[in-house]
Amino acid sequence: MALHVYKFGGTSVANSECIELVADKIVTAHNTGDDLVIVVSAMSGETNRLIQLATSLQQTPDPNNLDVLVSTGEQVTIALLCMALEQRGVSATSYTGAQIRIVTDDSHGKARIVDIETERMRNDLEQRKVIVVAGFQGVTESGRITTLGRGGSDTTAVALAAALNADECRIYTDVDGVYTTDPRVEPKARRLHRVTFEEMLEMASLGSKVLQIRSVEFAGKYDVPLRVLSTFKDGEGTLISKEDTAMEQALISGIAFNRDEAQLILTGVPDRPGIAAQILGPVADANIEVDMIVQNTAEDNTTDFSFTVHRNDCAKALDILQSICDTLGARQANSDDNIVKVSLVGVGMRSHAGIAARMFRDLARENINIRMISTSEIKISVVIDEKYLELAVRTLHQSFGLDSEPVQKSA
């Protein structure tokens, strides 16, 4: 007998028909003897509807009240799912985050989990009850309702799995696993049987939308095996776990990309110590997150300083650079939001040289110019013009053997 935590996202519980399907899936697993804790999101579109309702009444809703409002979406789902399970003869108990006591800090809208009380859940499991928990939400020590940010139900599920020492946490969604890249861009993309926490974390941070980044971080920290599966299609999905040194690892596991990029360029900046801090300090003070950074020094003791930000922050970042141009003695500030970031990800890079050179040759062969480069132990990212995104992804996907079974490194 195993203890599993299942999470069903908004599309999986979008309407009563979907909830019936989810209930059937739960009953089948329960009848095999598994103990089950189910985490659900609000029905598809419900959170957006509640936020729109709030902003129609208050331009910038109070974070405390907004959390109280949007947390009701999951409360509807847990009640409906329990009704469907009871109708099928399975005893089920619903809990909000506050009722379970998923204790968080008081950062409303982006709270972090501090502690989870498990005694009540364990008592229910001993009575063979299915526990249905509202994802995305918690409660402060003082009793205020909080939410964990978009995609927070993933984090709820992983955190409960860690607290209960579950055998596996299964994320059910509208895709049947993690793919080598987005099938909408490369139709030959394959479903991966297994990836490591590190690879999934990189892919999530680089543009893959399958899992919330914080949930992957949590799973890796507490060694909670994650499996991504489809609610609507049978299959084994993709297992996300720690690296197994006894297994051969693919050279490249996947290609991630991010369209939400913009590049800022400050030209003719005096090349002196501390200049980077003078440029990026005001950007950070404006709560703008900087990604890739490149600094090129010319013979006249000036430098061109480039960095990328989220596309939504481009105009704000450009205003900041233009305001400090004269103070810095720079020539001008420009921006370009017609760029994308394309990344190769794979733990196999650790023991194989020449991946970057091969990537650059592949792109050069297609006359794709690289604007910026960033590397880590298991990923290589490049910034290119947005118009070349699909060509770059398909070229690299084929070059690194991702169309079929991945190229294996030697043991």
LOPADO-340812 format. One line per field, with one value per residue (C-alpha): y, z negated, x; residue in three letters. Coordinates in steps of 0.02 Angstrom, whole numbers. Example, Ala and Ser with C-alpha at 12.3 -4.5 7.8 and 13.67 -1.06 7.14 Angstrom:
BEGIN
v c(-225, -53)
w c(-390, -357)
u c(615, 684)
residu c(ALA, SER)
This chain:
BEGIN
v c(0, 171, 350, 464, 648, 694, 871, 919, 1088, 1206, 1124, 954, 1019, 1145, 1086, 951, 827, 848, 831, 668, 605, 653, 566, 405, 411, 435, 293, 173, 213, 205, 33, -33, 7, 169, 308, 470, 655, 759, 941, 1041, 1211, 1324, 1282, 1348, 1537, 1560, 1647, 1771, 1805, 1842, 1958, 2053, 2069, 2139, 2267, 2326, 2385, 2439, 2486, 2408, 2283, 2264, 2107, 2039, 2051, 1991, 1831, 1802, 1823, 1718, 1575, 1541, 1467, 1313, 1300, 1271, 1134, 1035, 1032, 975, 840, 771, 763, 665, 545, 519, 482, 342, 268, 336, 429, 597, 748, 923, 1047, 1226, 1274, 1359, 1205, 1092, 1228, 1255, 1393, 1527, 1693, 1850, 1894, 1903, 1847, 1760, 1679, 1544, 1389, 1383, 1229, 1100, 1010, 828, 746, 776, 709, 554, 515, 528, 416, 284, 281, 257, 427, 521, 693, 835, 994, 1168, 1210, 1381, 1439, 1441, 1539, 1649, 1616, 1753, 1668, 1774, 1684, 1690, 1629, 1558, 1643, 1581, 1394, 1380, 1221, 1129, 1191, 1141, 964, 944, 1018, 898, 752, 803, 828, 658, 565, 514, 387, 500, 665, 659, 818, 790, 919, 938, 872, 694, 735, 841, 852, 881, 1049, 1128, 1015, 1169, 1232, 1063, 928, 795, 833, 676, 645, 615, 462, 540, 702, 760, 895, 1003, 986, 1020, 1172, 1241, 1207, 1286, 1442, 1454, 1454, 1282, 1306, 1127, 1154, 1302, 1336, 1339, 1168, 1094, 1179, 1107, 932, 935, 999, 863, 728, 707, 606, 704, 632, 737, 650, 690, 690, 647, 519, 360, 342, 338, 523, 593, 556, 697, 637, 654, 606, 421, 401, 218, 268, 337, 515, 595, 723, 848, 819, 965, 1134, 1274, 1445, 1606, 1736, 1857, 1934, 2111, 2177, 2343, 2419, 2562, 2620, 2724, 2698, 2749, 2592, 2615, 2511, 2508, 2555, 2395, 2431, 2609, 2542, 2394, 2471, 2585, 2441, 2328, 2468, 2471, 2285, 2235, 2066, 2058, 1897, 1892, 2024, 2064, 2199, 2238, 2353, 2459, 2533, 2709, 2652, 2645, 2496, 2440, 2365, 2249, 2151, 2065, 2087, 2023, 2103, 2183, 2278, 2341, 2516, 2546, 2488, 2597, 2750, 2715, 2699, 2859, 2952, 2902, 2919, 3094, 3050, 2900, 2993, 2864, 2902, 2828, 2694, 2582, 2431, 2287, 2175, 2073, 1942, 1769, 1657, 1479, 1355, 1180, 1085, 920, 845, 756, 921, 894, 759, 809, 952, 1046, 1065, 1255, 1253, 1130, 1237, 1393, 1304, 1241, 1416, 1495, 1370, 1440, 1621, 1649, 1782, 1760, 1920, 1857, 1695, 1624, 1456, 1349, 1173, 1096, 1229, 1346, 1494, 1612, 1768, 1780, 1879, 1821, 1785, 1642, 1554, 1407, 1381, 1379, 1258, 1136, 1144, 1108, 976, 877, 910, 842, 687, 736, 682, 501, 418, 538, 522, 435, 475, 335, 266)
w c(0, 50, 0, 150, 165, 324, 389, 517, 603, 662, 832, 747, 641, 766, 754, 678, 816, 783, 595, 627, 728, 589, 461, 564, 572, 384, 347, 458, 363, 194, 233, 260, 79, 101, -28, 62, 28, 169, 201, 321, 404, 438, 590, 751, 766, 593, 514, 658, 640, 455, 484, 617, 496, 364, 481, 538, 360, 308, 430, 321, 207, 30, 29, -128, -56, 115, 38, -53, 112, 230, 106, 124, 297, 227, 90, 223, 305, 147, 101, 274, 285, 114, 169, 324, 220, 90, 232, 283, 108, 58, -107, -77, -184, -118, -195, -157, -186, -348, -411, -383, -453, -307, -399, -292, -313, -289, -111, -39, 142, 136, -35, -78, -177, -352, -427, -395, -531, -484, -632, -567, -395, -465, -570, -415, -314, -451, -425, -237, -195, -38, -90, 29, -1, 73, 158, 176, 0, -180, -340, -445, -628, -668, -565, -406, -240, -118, 58, 131, 302, 473, 492, 303, 300, 367, 215, 98, 167, 154, -21, -81, -2, -94, -261, -248, -177, -26, 96, 245, 290, 454, 548, 663, 799, 981, 1048, 1030, 968, 994, 1175, 1255, 1310, 1344, 1471, 1541, 1602, 1642, 1686, 1667, 1482, 1373, 1201, 1078, 967, 833, 792, 639, 518, 582, 763, 725, 621, 764, 891, 779, 751, 937, 1001, 980, 907, 850, 666, 550, 510, 322, 325, 412, 288, 145, 221, 246, 70, -13, 118, 164, 325, 444, 590, 723, 805, 906, 826, 992, 1065, 989, 979, 862, 884, 838, 674, 597, 466, 405, 521, 523, 552, 597, 751, 913, 938, 1101, 1168, 1188, 1107, 1178, 1262, 1169, 1235, 1168, 1274, 1128, 1147, 1184, 1202, 1134, 1206, 1131, 1250, 1221, 1033, 952, 906, 721, 562, 494, 656, 660, 486, 538, 686, 605, 433, 488, 591, 438, 331, 452, 417, 594, 607, 721, 811, 931, 928, 1055, 1043, 1190, 1169, 1315, 1347, 1298, 1117, 1137, 1125, 1197, 1059, 1103, 998, 1015, 915, 928, 1078, 964, 874, 1032, 1039, 854, 864, 1016, 925, 782, 899, 992, 828, 773, 942, 908, 731, 795, 944, 1064, 1246, 1255, 1193, 1309, 1293, 1402, 1357, 1518, 1442, 1366, 1257, 1315, 1197, 1203, 1038, 985, 843, 977, 1009, 851, 931, 1113, 1189, 1347, 1324, 1336, 1491, 1575, 1531, 1601, 1763, 1786, 1767, 1878, 2015, 2017, 2014, 1840, 1749, 1562, 1460, 1285, 1205, 1031, 964, 808, 769, 854, 974, 1114, 1156, 1304, 1348, 1530, 1637, 1606, 1791, 1783, 1632, 1721, 1840, 1695, 1590, 1734, 1789, 1615, 1580, 1732, 1709, 1531, 1572, 1478, 1621, 1570, 1417, 1341, 1373, 1223, 1142, 1098, 923)
u c(0, 68, 30, 11, -27, -122, -141, -271, -257, -392, -418, -436, -582, -650, -831, -940, -898, -712, -739, -833, -684, -564, -674, -674, -483, -471, -592, -494, -332, -419, -489, -313, -275, -179, -197, -236, -221, -294, -247, -356, -349, -497, -600, -521, -541, -615, -465, -456, -643, -623, -476, -574, -718, -600, -520, -691, -720, -545, -407, -273, -359, -296, -186, -269, -443, -388, -318, -483, -575, -470, -451, -638, -609, -523, -654, -788, -684, -647, -832, -887, -754, -800, -981, -932, -827, -964, -1086, -967, -965, -792, -778, -696, -654, -622, -502, -453, -272, -322, -415, -265, -152, -35, 56, 139, 225, 120, 175, 0, -11, 159, 167, 293, 251, 327, 246, 109, 11, -16, -103, -280, -235, -151, -304, -414, -297, -303, -493, -466, -537, -485, -423, -463, -363, -381, -218, -137, -180, -125, -145, -31, 6, -120, -255, -255, -286, -141, -108, 53, 55, 3, 34, 38, -67, 87, 183, 42, 44, 233, 235, 100, 193, 351, 261, 173, 324, 220, 288, 254, 173, 76, 34, -114, -135, -188, -21, 41, 215, 370, 426, 595, 523, 355, 265, 177, 346, 427, 299, 434, 456, 455, 387, 529, 518, 624, 715, 811, 757, 900, 848, 665, 711, 814, 677, 545, 651, 693, 515, 436, 262, 227, 269, 286, 469, 443, 361, 514, 631, 528, 527, 715, 749, 644, 675, 492, 474, 362, 265, 178, 29, -125, -296, -376, -254, -183, 5, 154, 195, 365, 453, 554, 677, 855, 997, 1036, 1223, 1199, 1098, 1163, 1107, 1054, 1175, 1033, 864, 767, 759, 671, 630, 558, 468, 447, 620, 680, 857, 919, 1078, 1177, 1315, 1471, 1478, 1643, 1740, 1775, 1753, 1576, 1490, 1387, 1320, 1276, 1177, 1090, 1063, 919, 847, 846, 772, 626, 598, 646, 730, 882, 926, 1074, 1213, 1349, 1482, 1598, 1748, 1810, 1983, 1926, 1897, 1708, 1594, 1428, 1322, 1177, 1055, 886, 726, 549, 462, 332, 471, 556, 480, 507, 689, 722, 654, 775, 925, 880, 866, 1042, 1128, 1196, 1249, 1347, 1419, 1344, 1300, 1125, 1005, 905, 791, 733, 586, 592, 706, 690, 798, 831, 915, 988, 966, 1045, 1146, 1248, 1338, 1438, 1544, 1541, 1640, 1597, 1409, 1416, 1526, 1409, 1258, 1340, 1390, 1212, 1141, 1274, 1234, 1056, 1122, 1051, 1150, 1181, 1163, 1200, 1260, 1239, 1296, 1286, 1342, 1189, 1122, 1173, 1061, 1071, 972, 921, 798, 619, 588, 714, 637, 554, 699, 824, 722, 694, 875, 943, 810, 867, 1053, 1056, 954, 797, 684, 711, 784, 912, 1098, 1176, 1339, 1458, 1448)
residu c(MET, ALA, LEU, HIS, VAL, TYR, LYS, PHE, GLY, GLY, THR, SER, VAL, ALA, ASN, SER, GLU, CYS, ILE, GLU, LEU, VAL, ALA, ASP, LYS, ILE, VAL, THR, ALA, HIS, ASN, THR, GLY, ASP, ASP, LEU, VAL, ILE, VAL, VAL, SER, ALA, MET, SER, GLY, GLU, THR, ASN, ARG, LEU, ILE, GLN, LEU, ALA, THR, SER, LEU, GLN, GLN, THR, PRO, ASP, PRO, ASN, ASN, LEU, ASP, VAL, LEU, VAL, SER, THR, GLY, GLU, GLN, VAL, THR, ILE, ALA, LEU, LEU, CYS, MET, ALA, LEU, GLU, GLN, ARG, GLY, VAL, SER, ALA, THR, SER, TYR, THR, GLY, ALA, GLN, ILE, ARG, ILE, VAL, THR, ASP, ASP, SER, HIS, GLY, LYS, ALA, ARG, ILE, VAL, ASP, ILE, GLU, THR, GLU, ARG, MET, ARG, ASN, ASP, LEU, GLU, GLN, ARG, LYS, VAL, ILE, VAL, VAL, ALA, GLY, PHE, GLN, GLY, VAL, THR, GLU, SER, GLY, ARG, ILE, THR, THR, LEU, GLY, ARG, GLY, GLY, SER, ASP, THR, THR, ALA, VAL, ALA, LEU, ALA, ALA, ALA, LEU, ASN, ALA, ASP, GLU, CYS, ARG, ILE, TYR, THR, ASP, VAL, ASP, GLY, VAL, TYR, THR, THR, ASP, PRO, ARG, VAL, GLU, PRO, LYS, ALA, ARG, ARG, LEU, HIS, ARG, VAL, THR, PHE, GLU, GLU, MET, LEU, GLU, MET, ALA, SER, LEU, GLY, SER, LYS, VAL, LEU, GLN, ILE, ARG, SER, VAL, GLU, PHE, ALA, GLY, LYS, TYR, ASP, VAL, PRO, LEU, ARG, VAL, LEU, SER, THR, PHE, LYS, ASP, GLY, GLU, GLY, THR, LEU, ILE, SER, LYS, GLU, ASP, THR, ALA, MET, GLU, GLN, ALA, LEU, ILE, SER, GLY, ILE, ALA, PHE, ASN, ARG, ASP, GLU, ALA, GLN, LEU, ILE, LEU, THR, GLY, VAL, PRO, ASP, ARG, PRO, GLY, ILE, ALA, ALA, GLN, ILE, LEU, GLY, PRO, VAL, ALA, ASP, ALA, ASN, ILE, GLU, VAL, ASP, MET, ILE, VAL, GLN, ASN, THR, ALA, GLU, ASP, ASN, THR, THR, ASP, PHE, SER, PHE, THR, VAL, HIS, ARG, ASN, ASP, CYS, ALA, LYS, ALA, LEU, ASP, ILE, LEU, GLN, SER, ILE, CYS, ASP, THR, LEU, GLY, ALA, ARG, GLN, ALA, ASN, SER, ASP, ASP, ASN, ILE, VAL, LYS, VAL, SER, LEU, VAL, GLY, VAL, GLY, MET, ARG, SER, HIS, ALA, GLY, ILE, ALA, ALA, ARG, MET, PHE, ARG, ASP, LEU, ALA, ARG, GLU, ASN, ILE, ASN, ILE, ARG, MET, ILE, SER, THR, SER, GLU, ILE, LYS, ILE, SER, VAL, VAL, ILE, ASP, GLU, LYS, TYR, LEU, GLU, LEU, ALA, VAL, ARG, THR, LEU, HIS, GLN, SER, PHE, GLY, LEU, ASP, SER, GLU, PRO, VAL, GLN, LYS, SER, ALA)
